[in-house]
Amino acid sequence: MSEKLLTTILGVELKNPVIAASGTFGFGREYSELIDVSRLGGISSKGLTLKGSLGNSGRRLLETPAGMLNSIGLENPGVDTFVRDEAPYMRELGPVVIANLGGHSEQDYVEGAKMLNHADIDILELNISCPNVKEGGMAFGLIPESAAKITKLVKENSRHPLLVKLSPNVTSIVEVALACEEAGANGISLVNTFLGMAIDVEKKEAVFENVYAGLSGPAIRPIALRMVHEVKKHVKIDVVGMGGIMNTIDALAFLMAGASAVQVGSATFANPETMLKIIDGLEEYCQLHNLNNISEICGII
């Protein structure tokens, strides 16, 4: 572990600023057979819901130019199973454990947060932005008032540092971020996927049963980077950046834009070793630029 990459977010120390993004890494079981998962700074779990979910039916993934559309729909085993089986496993892997919590109602979020108080996790990531769930999800993060309300409710009922994950599908992401900060969020993670659509012109119908799906990958990176930069210029709390990060250069850009750490998602599908290569690249960058710690470049733009 390199001291040059030691990172602190929300009062929690990570061995480096590279985190596996929610929904792209499961609970680490599958990837632990492919890479040395212990080298990661953190792992954000699959999006959890109170009772668990089978996710969306029909087609779930579609490659697009420089990205992918997904309509998974928060398939997960539920908070109870996570607390009993998955959180202890994630703890054994070594990286910081982040539980990503979604919900269909305020009560779902509150009950889920209370149940996660019994889990051995480091950070609670509040997903108020998933565009694949018909009820709740993105709706809570659409306007500052509702984002603040759910943030406050969860904060009051959770013993964990609270990282609120924002949707980019809003009029002003800065206003939503500021509302969450005011409501007690300890950090902001952004961005989740952008709403997109695909049409099968032969069948003359939408590719996905829910019609719209979440766009991720390099196609969204410039917009995500701009949003991270905008938000960090206005909030005092930590920002975790994500959105199309494929390599060390991308990660450095998000850090320079104001992120204290980054989450990597879609890139892992293309190459399971992507995050490890980014970690090595950040270490090399610190050495080449005589940095004592990677945090020295955070927010320099």
C-alpha positions in Angstrom: 0.0 0.0 0.0 1.4 3.4 -1.0 1.1 6.3 1.3 1.0 8.5 -1.8 -2.4 7.2 -2.6 -3.9 7.1 0.9 -7.3 8.9 0.6 -9.8 10.0 3.2 -13.5 10.6 2.3 -16.3 11.2 4.7 -13.8 10.6 7.5 -13.0 7.1 6.3 -9.5 6.2 5.1 -9.1 4.3 1.8 -5.8 2.8 0.6 -6.3 4.6 -2.7 -9.1 6.7 -4.3 -10.3 4.0 -6.7 -13.7 2.5 -5.9 -15.8 -0.1 -7.7 -19.0 1.6 -8.7 -22.4 0.2 -7.5 -24.1 -2.1 -9.8 -21.0 -3.0 -11.8 -19.1 -5.2 -9.3 -21.7 -7.1 -7.5 -20.5 -7.7 -3.9 -17.0 -8.6 -5.2 -17.5 -12.3 -5.4 -17.2 -12.8 -9.1 -14.3 -10.4 -9.6 -12.3 -11.8 -6.7 -11.7 -14.8 -8.9 -10.2 -12.6 -11.6 -8.3 -9.9 -9.9 -6.7 -9.0 -6.6 -9.8 -7.2 -5.2 -7.9 -6.3 -1.9 -6.0 -3.6 -3.8 -9.1 -1.5 -4.4 -9.8 1.5 -2.3 -13.4 0.6 -1.9 -16.4 -1.4 -3.2 -19.9 0.0 -3.5 -22.4 -2.8 -3.4 -25.1 -3.6 -5.8 -28.1 -1.2 -5.2 -30.0 -2.7 -2.3 -33.8 -2.5 -1.7 -35.6 -3.4 1.4 -37.2 -6.6 0.2 -35.0 -7.5 -2.7 -35.9 -7.5 -6.3 -35.6 -9.7 -9.4 -35.0 -6.5 -11.5 -36.5 -5.7 -14.9 -37.7 -8.2 -17.4 -36.8 -8.3 -21.0 -33.5 -7.1 -22.5 -31.2 -5.5 -20.0 -28.1 -4.4 -21.8 -27.3 -2.8 -25.1 -23.9 -1.6 -26.4 -23.9 1.9 -27.8 -21.2 4.0 -29.5 -18.7 4.8 -26.7 -21.0 3.4 -24.0 -23.8 1.1 -23.0 -27.5 1.2 -22.0 -28.7 -0.8 -19.1 -32.1 -1.6 -17.7 -31.2 -3.9 -14.9 -33.7 -2.5 -12.4 -31.8 -2.9 -9.1 -31.8 -6.7 -9.1 -30.6 -7.6 -5.5 -31.1 -10.0 -2.7 -32.5 -7.4 -0.2 -31.0 -5.6 2.8 -31.5 -8.6 5.2 -29.5 -10.9 3.0 -26.8 -8.3 2.5 -26.4 -7.7 6.2 -26.2 -11.5 6.9 -24.2 -12.8 4.0 -22.7 -10.1 1.7 -21.4 -7.4 4.1 -19.2 -9.9 6.1 -17.8 -11.3 2.8 -17.1 -7.8 1.5 -15.3 -7.0 4.8 -13.0 -9.9 4.3 -12.0 -8.7 0.9 -10.1 -5.8 2.3 -11.4 -2.6 0.6 -13.6 -0.1 2.3 -17.2 -1.4 2.3 -19.9 0.9 0.9 -23.6 -0.2 0.9 -25.7 1.4 -1.8 -29.3 1.8 -0.7 -32.3 2.5 -3.0 -36.0 2.5 -2.3 -39.5 2.9 -3.6 -40.8 5.1 -0.7 -39.5 7.1 2.2 -40.4 4.3 4.6 -38.3 1.9 2.5 -35.2 4.1 2.8 -35.6 4.7 6.5 -36.2 1.0 7.3 -33.3 0.0 5.1 -31.0 2.5 6.8 -32.0 1.2 10.2 -31.3 -2.4 9.1 -27.9 -1.4 7.7 -27.0 0.0 11.1 -26.4 -3.6 12.0 -24.1 -4.2 9.1 -20.3 -4.0 9.2 -20.0 -1.3 6.6 -18.0 2.0 6.4 -20.2 4.2 4.3 -23.9 4.3 3.3 -24.4 5.5 -0.3 -27.9 6.7 -0.8 -29.2 6.1 -4.3 -31.8 8.7 -5.1 -31.1 8.6 -8.8 -31.5 5.2 -10.4 -33.4 5.7 -13.7 -34.4 2.1 -14.0 -36.9 1.9 -11.2 -40.5 2.9 -12.1 -41.3 3.9 -8.5 -39.1 6.2 -6.4 -35.5 6.0 -7.4 -34.8 9.0 -9.7 -37.9 10.8 -8.5 -36.4 11.5 -5.1 -33.4 13.2 -6.7 -35.3 15.2 -9.3 -35.8 18.4 -7.2 -33.8 19.8 -4.3 -36.7 19.7 -1.9 -37.4 16.0 -2.2 -33.6 15.2 -2.3 -33.1 17.1 0.9 -36.1 15.4 2.6 -35.0 11.9 1.9 -31.4 12.8 2.8 -32.5 14.2 6.2 -34.7 11.2 7.0 -31.9 8.7 6.2 -29.3 10.7 8.1 -31.4 10.8 11.2 -31.8 7.0 11.1 -28.3 5.9 10.1 -25.1 5.6 12.1 -22.9 5.6 9.0 -21.4 8.5 7.1 -23.8 9.3 4.3 -22.8 9.6 0.7 -25.7 10.8 -1.6 -25.6 9.6 -5.2 -27.1 12.2 -7.6 -28.9 11.9 -10.9 -27.6 14.0 -13.8 -31.2 14.1 -15.2 -32.0 17.3 -13.4 -32.3 21.0 -14.2 -29.6 22.1 -11.7 -27.4 19.4 -10.2 -25.7 22.1 -8.0 -29.0 23.0 -6.4 -29.7 19.4 -5.6 -26.2 18.9 -4.2 -26.5 22.0 -2.0 -29.8 20.8 -0.7 -28.4 17.4 0.2 -25.4 19.0 2.0 -27.8 21.3 3.9 -29.8 18.2 4.9 -26.8 16.5 6.4 -25.1 14.6 3.7 -21.4 13.9 4.4 -20.5 13.5 0.8 -21.9 13.6 -2.8 -21.3 11.0 -5.5 -22.0 11.8 -9.1 -23.1 11.1 -11.7 -25.4 8.2 -12.1 -26.5 7.2 -15.6 -28.2 9.5 -18.1 -31.6 8.6 -19.5 -31.3 7.2 -23.0 -33.3 5.1 -25.4 -32.9 2.6 -28.2 -35.3 1.5 -30.9 -35.5 -1.7 -32.9 -36.4 -0.4 -36.3 -37.2 -3.8 -37.7 -39.6 -4.7 -34.8 -40.7 -1.0 -34.7 -40.6 -1.0 -30.9 -38.4 0.2 -28.1 -35.5 -2.2 -27.2 -36.2 -2.1 -23.5 -39.5 -2.9 -21.9 -39.3 0.2 -19.7 -38.6 2.2 -22.9 -35.9 4.3 -21.4 -32.6 3.0 -19.9 -29.4 4.3 -18.2 -26.5 5.4 -20.4 -23.0 4.9 -19.1 -19.5 4.7 -20.5 -17.1 7.2 -22.1 -19.9 8.9 -24.0 -21.0 10.6 -20.8 -17.6 11.5 -19.4 -17.3 15.1 -20.5 -20.7 16.0 -19.1 -20.0 14.0 -15.8 -16.7 15.8 -15.5 -18.3 19.2 -15.9 -21.0 18.3 -13.3 -18.4 17.2 -10.7 -16.5 20.4 -11.3 -19.6 22.5 -10.9 -20.8 20.8 -7.7 -17.4 20.9 -6.0 -17.2 24.6 -6.6 -20.3 25.0 -4.4 -20.2 22.3 -1.7 -17.8 21.9 1.2 -18.3 18.2 1.6 -16.4 15.5 -0.2 -17.3 14.6 -3.8 -16.8 11.2 -5.4 -16.7 11.4 -9.2 -17.8 8.9 -11.8 -19.0 8.6 -15.4 -17.0 6.9 -18.1 -13.7 6.6 -16.4 -11.6 4.2 -18.5 -8.0 4.8 -17.5 -5.6 6.8 -15.3 -5.9 10.0 -17.4 -9.7 10.0 -16.9 -9.4 9.4 -13.2 -6.8 12.2 -12.8 -9.2 14.5 -14.7 -12.0 13.9 -12.2 -9.6 14.3 -9.2 -8.4 17.6 -10.7 -12.0 18.7 -11.2 -12.6 18.4 -7.5 -13.3 14.7 -6.7 -11.6 13.3 -3.7 -12.1 9.7 -5.1 -13.5 8.1 -8.2 -15.8 5.2 -8.9 -15.2 3.0 -12.0 -18.0 1.0 -13.5 -18.5 0.2 -17.2 -14.8 0.0 -17.9 -14.6 -3.1 -15.7 -16.8 -5.0 -18.0 -14.4 -4.4 -20.9 -11.3 -5.2 -18.8 -11.6 -6.6 -15.2 -8.1 -5.2 -14.5 -9.0 -1.6 -15.3 -9.1 -0.4 -11.7 -5.8 -2.0 -10.9 -4.2 -0.3 -13.9 -5.6 3.0 -12.8 -4.2 2.5 -9.3 -0.8 1.7 -10.7 -1.1 4.8 -13.0 -1.9 7.1 -10.1 1.1 5.9 -8.2 3.3 6.5 -11.2 1.8 10.0 -11.7 2.6 10.9 -8.0 6.2 9.8 -8.5 6.7 11.6 -11.8 5.2 14.8 -10.5 6.9 14.6 -7.0 3.6 14.5 -5.2 3.6 13.5 -1.5 -0.1 12.5 -1.8 -2.6 12.3 -4.7 -4.9 14.7 -2.8 -2.5 17.5 -3.8 -4.1 17.6 -7.2 -7.7 17.3 -6.1 -9.7 20.4 -7.1 -6.8 22.3 -8.7 -8.9 23.2 -11.8 
